[in-house]
Amino acid sequence: MVTAGCRQNGAALLLVLWLVALLAALIGAFAFAARTEQLLGRATVDAAVAQQAARAGLDYALSRTGQAGEAHVWWPDGRANVLQLGAIHVEVALVDEQGKVDLNQASHMLIAGLLRALDAEQPQVLAGVIVDWRDEDSLTQPAGGAEDGDYAAAGRPYGAKDAPFESITELQQLLGMTPELYARLAPNVTVHSRNPDPDPTFAPPAVLTALGLDAAGIGARRAAWRPGPDAPPVVPGAVGRVGGTFGIVSRARLPHGYEGTLRAVVRTGPGGLPGAAYTVLSWEEGSLLR
């Protein structure tokens, strides 16, 4: 009888230990899930804060655009402008779209020069691909290009558009265009200036090189200039008057690592939504943890 009682007590103790272990596992799983949800919630909030700070950087940059000689102006030539929003560090670069190469208006020679400045392979041929995409005929450019038959031979389910570019993102559909080259080309081209020649006043370095200008020298003079009563450095062949359409890159960094990025092309003035200060022509945003 004593032995049987000991066995029963031992079984009860073992059952209690199993229940304690099970409860500990459940509590641990609950704590882990709660911690995960807390981290996800914090990440969601941080991403939203970073993105809104980047949006604030864009709005503030547009309030600082103006003409040469204004002391408060942020000159739209691609330089990084710093804005501190409490503990959030924001860097904003804006470029007047007049300084970029217009994909629908630029000559084959200018496009090839830009591609050469960006170290693209076969710049003459790829420039022909760009021109063949936008022109209405089915004739390949003399220096090389791509029409419907070339896309079909490459297994593409589409041919040359034979119409103007509506967005620079269409470049990614072209034969010979790689993601790496597109990333280098995109900041230098536009579909909004409607000018055959970019204004060197605002042109990025690769565009200045394509125009046959001293990109390094012009860049040094730009960097040395500060807003004030003096006009920015005179660039040969420049118009120098700020337009109303800007490409803007705004990056906001939070103290603990989150970064929000906003890339947009906007046109200032009425014409968009009622009460809006600008019209959005393109908009791309995202955030990441660094």
Buried (B, 14 or more C-beta within 10 A) or exposed (E): EEEEEEEEEEEEEEEEEEEEEEEEEEEEEEEEEEEEEEEEEEEEEBBEBBBBBBBBBBBBBBEBBBEBEBEEBBBBBBBEBEBEBEEBBBBBBBBBBBBBBBBBBBEBEBBBBBBBBBEBEBBBBBBBBBBBBBBEEEEBBEBBBBBBEBBEEEEBEEBBBBEBBEEBEBBEEBBBBEEEBBEBBBBBBBBBBEBEBBBBBBBBBBBBBBBEBEBEEBBEBBEEBEBEEEEBBEBEEBBBEBBBBBBBBBBBBBEEEBBBBBBBBBBBEEEBEEEEEBBEBBEEBEBEEE
